[in-house]
Amino acid sequence: MRHLIMLLLVLASVDASAQEVICHRGYWDREGSAQNSIRSLVKADSIGAWGSEFDVWMTADGVLVVNHDETFEGITIETAKWKQLKNMRLKNGEPLPKLEQMLECGKGLKTRLIVEMKPHTNRSQERKAAEKIVKMVKKLGLEDRVEYITFSYQGMKDLKKYAPEGTPVYYLNGELSPSQLAELGMAGIDYNIGVMREHPEWIDEAHSLGMKVNVWTVNSDRDMDWCINYGVDFITTNAPEKLQLKLAP
């Protein structure tokens, strides 16, 4: 009953046009595209998605590589050297991309670049990865176009430390309340749809603290409608065009 009352109150004030779409690992569910590919980033931009998310690891020799899983074709990225990976191909035939290539492509696009730093087994390497990612973004003049997300608690603090003041940094793991994240200087909450369904009160709490709310990975009509009705700010999805239709005036 409490959740129903909360939903009714939210419905009275939600402006769906203010909610934004983020493509999960780019817009990859299209012919010629692939997850975390250059093509998926370009496709996300082509449909006017507010943001496009991609995942970053650092190799043992300091190369920042874009890939979701810790391994690629059986090779563990954070313990490999770039020479072991550089000739490998994604499912659409593109080379496995470096972060620099992804960011260079992003310079010519409008979509925001949502950089997820993956948790590394080696803490020292993860810290160096955070510093190197932020430096590369600065070098390419993209500081006002990039937001950072991570499942790593320490990595979250590293990104906050190295990024310019005011850069949005979000934590993905789901166990911290908005007030706890606010104390750490985070921009908002960025949690899985299952976590948010258990804690819908966190949406109002975050907004009352001046924080944003993103929910992932939202693909079903039921989950999309829930996020829209509860007034979350950003919705990360593998089905961006379906979500855009729901958000259209």
N, C-alpha and C positions, 0 to 999 in steps of 0.2 A: 504493500500500500504506500509506504514512504517513497519508493522509487516511482510509482505511478503519479503521485502528487508532484514530485520533482519534475517529471517529464512534462506534465501539463503546464507547469509554470514556465519551463524552458520554451515550450512550443509557442507560447504567447509572445516571446521576444526574439526568437531566432530569425536572423536575416541570412537565408541560404546563399545569397549572392556574395556574402562576405567570406564564405568558406572556400578553401583552396584545395586543389588536387595536386598530389605528389606522386609521380610514377615510381613504382618500386623496382629498383635495379634498371631504371629506364623503361621506355615503352618497348618491351621485348617481344610481346605476344603478337607479332606481325611478321609476315613473310619477309625474309631478308634481314631480320633483326636477331638479336641474341641478348641474354642477360648480361648487364655490365659491359656492353659493347659501345663503341662510338656511334654506331647506327641507332642503338636504343636511346642514346642521349639526343641525337638529332630528331628522332621520331617524337620524343616527348616534347621537344620544342615546337615541332611542326603542328601539334594539336593545341598549342597554347597552354600546356600544363604549367602551373605555377612553379613547380620544382621537379627535379629528377634526382633520385638517390642512387649512389653507387658505393661499393665497398673497397676498402684499401688495406693492403698488407705491405710489410716491408721485408725484402729478402735479407739474407745473411750479409750480403755485401752492399746493403743500403739502397736498393732500388725499390721505389714505391710502385706496387702493382695493383691493378684493379681486378678483383675476383671475389666472389662471395665466400666460397668454401675455403678452408685452411689448406686444402690440397687442390692441385690442378693436374689432371691426367696422372694421378698417383704420386705426384711430387709435392711435398710439404713446402709451401712458399716461404715461410719465415726461416727455414733452415737451408733453403736452396740458394744457389747463386743465379744471377740473372741469365747467365749463359745457358743454364739448364732449361730455361723457360722461354727465351726470346723467340724461338722458332715455332712455338706451339700456337695452335689456332682455336678460335671459338667455334661454336656450332654453325655460325653463318660464314665462316671462312676468314674472318678478321684475325689479325694477330692478337694475342693476349695483350691488352693495353697497359701501358704505364700510366700512372696518375698524371704525369706531365702532358701526355697526349690527350687525355680526357679534358683536362683543364684548358689546353690550347683550343680544343674544339669548342668548349663552352664559352670562350671569349667572343665568338661570333654569334652566339645565341642569346636569347632573352631569358630562358628558364633559369631559375636559381639552382645552384649546385649543392646538393645535400651530400656531404662527404661523411661516410660512416667508416671510422677507424675500427678495424676488427681487434678484439682482445688477443694479444700475443702471449705466448707461454713465457717468453723471456721478458721480464719487466723492464730491464734496461733497454732492450730493443724497442719495446712499445713506447717508452718515453722518448727515445730518439726518433721514432716514427712520427709521434705527435709534433715534435719540434720541426722535423723536416717537412711535414705536410703543410704546416702553417707558413714556413718560410717560402715554400714553393708557391703557395697561393699569393703571398705578398709579392714575390718576384714577378708574377704574371699579372699583377694589378687586379686581382679578383676578390679582394678582401670584402668588398661590399656586395658580392654576389654569392658568397659561400656561407653555409651553415654546417655545423659539426654535430654528429651523433655518434654514440658508442655504447656498447654493453659493459665496458670496463669502468669500474668506479674510479680507479687511479688514473686511467686514461682520460676520463672526463675532466678530472682536475688538471691533468697535463694540458689538455686542449684549452681549458679556461685560462691557464697560466700563460701560455705562449701566444694565444690569439689576441688581437687588439681589443681594448676595452669596448664592451657592447656587442661583441660578436656572439650571435646565438649559438649556445652549446646545449645539447640535450642528452639526457641519460635514458637508456632503453630498457634496463633490466626489470623495472616494475615494482621494486620493493620499497621505494622511498616516496613519501607523500609530497605534495606540492610545497608545503611549508619547509620540509627538510631540504628540498632542492633549492628553494629560494634562499635559504641560509648559505648554500654553497655557491650562489650567484648564477644558477642555471636560468635559461630563458623560459623554460616551461617543462611540461611533462610530455613524453613521447613513448607511449606504452601500447602494448598489444591489445587488441580488441577484447580478449578474454579478461585481462586485468581491468580494463575500463568498465566492463559490464559488472564486475564485482565491486568497483569503486566509482560509481557515477558521480558521487559527491565530490570527487577530486576535480571535476570539471569546473564547478562553481568556485571551489577553493582556489584553484589556479587562477581563474579570472579575477577573483577578488584581490589576489596578490599582484595583479598586472602581468601574469604569465600567460603564455600560449599553450594550446593543447593540440597535439598530433596523435592520431590513432593509426595503427598498422596491424596486419596487412588486411585491408578491408575489401573483400571481393564479392560477397553475396549481397543480394538486394536487401536482405534482412539487416545485415550489419551496416550497410551504407545508410539505410533509413534511420537506424539507431543513431549513428554518428551525426547525421544531419539534424535529427530532431533534438539531440542533446546539445547542439551548438558548438561542437568542437571546431577549432580553427582550421586545422589541416587534416586531410584524410589521405593516407598512403595506400595505393592500390595497384593491383596488376591489371585492372580493367578501367583505365582512366576515362575512356570515352563514354562508357556506360555511366560512370559517376558524373561526368560533365552534363549529361542529359538530365540527370536527376537534379542537378544544381541550377540548371538553366531557368531563367525567369519565366 
